[in-house]
Amino acid sequence: MTPTPEHVKALRAVLEAILEAVAEAGPTGAPGGVIYAALMAQGCSLSQYQSLMDGLVSVRRLRRQGDLYFIVPVRASV
């Protein structure tokens, strides 16, 4: 199934909300269970949650340590 522009826009909004929530948690990190609970309340499955978080970790926007997620600082390009 090819995602529609509306699907892409919705996915981008979800990813930005996750990044914002993790950033607001600061140096103590954001518990994955809390993020999952918030997404689950909106209809997100465990598999979808894991895919979202794994994707953000793999592109180095987040770092995972145990059940905590941390923002990875964006480096300025030279």
C-alpha atoms as a printed R data frame, in Angstrom:
   type eleno elety resid chain resno      x      y      z
1  ATOM     1    CA   MET     A     1  0.000  0.000  0.000
2  ATOM     2    CA   THR     A     2  1.410  3.350 -1.022
3  ATOM     3    CA   PRO     A     3  1.023  5.992  1.681
4  ATOM     4    CA   THR     A     4 -1.091  8.977  0.759
5  ATOM     5    CA   PRO     A     5  0.066 12.539  1.456
6  ATOM     6    CA   GLU     A     6 -2.349 12.546  4.407
7  ATOM     7    CA   HIS     A     7 -0.726  9.406  5.844
8  ATOM     8    CA   VAL     A     8  2.736 10.918  5.467
9  ATOM     9    CA   LYS     A     9  1.589 14.130  7.163
10 ATOM    10    CA   ALA     A    10  0.046 12.164 10.054
11 ATOM    11    CA   LEU     A    11  3.149 10.009 10.492
12 ATOM    12    CA   ARG     A    12  5.371 13.082 10.504
13 ATOM    13    CA   ALA     A    13  3.165 14.667 13.188
14 ATOM    14    CA   VAL     A    14  3.398 11.527 15.351
15 ATOM    15    CA   LEU     A    15  7.189 11.378 14.993
16 ATOM    16    CA   GLU     A    16  7.541 15.076 15.817
17 ATOM    17    CA   ALA     A    17  5.334 14.615 18.897
18 ATOM    18    CA   ILE     A    18  7.501 11.716 20.068
19 ATOM    19    CA   LEU     A    19 10.679 13.755 19.584
20 ATOM    20    CA   GLU     A    20  9.139 16.717 21.419
21 ATOM    21    CA   ALA     A    21  8.071 14.537 24.351
22 ATOM    22    CA   VAL     A    22 11.521 12.963 24.632
23 ATOM    23    CA   ALA     A    23 13.192 16.382 24.423
24 ATOM    24    CA   GLU     A    24 10.949 17.705 27.203
25 ATOM    25    CA   ALA     A    25 11.990 14.787 29.430
26 ATOM    26    CA   GLY     A    26 15.496 16.233 29.383
27 ATOM    27    CA   PRO     A    27 18.575 14.473 30.724
28 ATOM    28    CA   THR     A    28 16.566 11.967 32.776
29 ATOM    29    CA   GLY     A    29 15.155 10.445 29.579
30 ATOM    30    CA   ALA     A    30 11.625  9.539 28.563
31 ATOM    31    CA   PRO     A    31 10.289  6.127 29.651
32 ATOM    32    CA   GLY     A    32  9.278  4.024 26.673
33 ATOM    33    CA   GLY     A    33  6.263  2.672 28.542
34 ATOM    34    CA   VAL     A    34  4.823  6.150 28.965
35 ATOM    35    CA   ILE     A    35  5.327  6.929 25.274
36 ATOM    36    CA   TYR     A    36  3.741  3.616 24.325
37 ATOM    37    CA   ALA     A    37  0.762  4.210 26.635
38 ATOM    38    CA   ALA     A    38  0.127  7.603 25.030
39 ATOM    39    CA   LEU     A    39  0.316  6.134 21.530
40 ATOM    40    CA   MET     A    40 -1.754  3.091 22.484
41 ATOM    41    CA   ALA     A    41 -4.539  5.412 23.674
42 ATOM    42    CA   GLN     A    42 -4.636  6.734 20.106
43 ATOM    43    CA   GLY     A    43 -4.853  3.252 18.570
44 ATOM    44    CA   CYS     A    44 -1.168  2.439 18.079
45 ATOM    45    CA   SER     A    45 -0.265 -1.248 18.404
46 ATOM    46    CA   LEU     A    46  2.853 -2.514 20.153
47 ATOM    47    CA   SER     A    47  4.349 -3.498 16.804
48 ATOM    48    CA   GLN     A    48  3.707 -0.015 15.379
49 ATOM    49    CA   TYR     A    49  5.218  1.606 18.473
50 ATOM    50    CA   GLN     A    50  8.318 -0.565 18.221
51 ATOM    51    CA   SER     A    51  8.691  0.251 14.525
52 ATOM    52    CA   LEU     A    52  8.396  3.991 15.190
53 ATOM    53    CA   MET     A    53 10.910  3.963 18.017
54 ATOM    54    CA   ASP     A    54 13.327  1.618 16.232
55 ATOM    55    CA   GLY     A    55 13.175  3.904 13.203
56 ATOM    56    CA   LEU     A    56 13.970  7.010 15.249
57 ATOM    57    CA   VAL     A    57 16.874  5.189 16.906
58 ATOM    58    CA   SER     A    58 18.215  3.859 13.592
59 ATOM    59    CA   VAL     A    59 18.297  7.331 12.008
60 ATOM    60    CA   ARG     A    60 19.984  8.626 15.189
61 ATOM    61    CA   ARG     A    61 17.254 11.029 16.275
62 ATOM    62    CA   LEU     A    62 16.871  9.080 19.544
63 ATOM    63    CA   ARG     A    63 19.158  6.979 21.710
64 ATOM    64    CA   ARG     A    64 17.793  4.130 23.809
65 ATOM    65    CA   GLN     A    65 19.233  3.079 27.144
66 ATOM    66    CA   GLY     A    66 17.202  0.326 28.764
67 ATOM    67    CA   ASP     A    67 13.599  1.568 28.660
68 ATOM    68    CA   LEU     A    68 14.612  5.245 28.450
69 ATOM    69    CA   TYR     A    69 14.863  7.336 25.301
70 ATOM    70    CA   PHE     A    70 17.071 10.386 24.873
71 ATOM    71    CA   ILE     A    71 17.362 12.993 22.134
72 ATOM    72    CA   VAL     A    72 20.495 12.736 20.029
73 ATOM    73    CA   PRO     A    73 21.831 16.257 19.457
74 ATOM    74    CA   VAL     A    74 21.838 17.292 15.799
75 ATOM    75    CA   ARG     A    75 25.318 18.171 14.643
76 ATOM    76    CA   ALA     A    76 25.763 21.219 12.442
77 ATOM    77    CA   SER     A    77 27.145 20.338  9.028
78 ATOM    78    CA   VAL     A    78 30.361 22.016  8.005
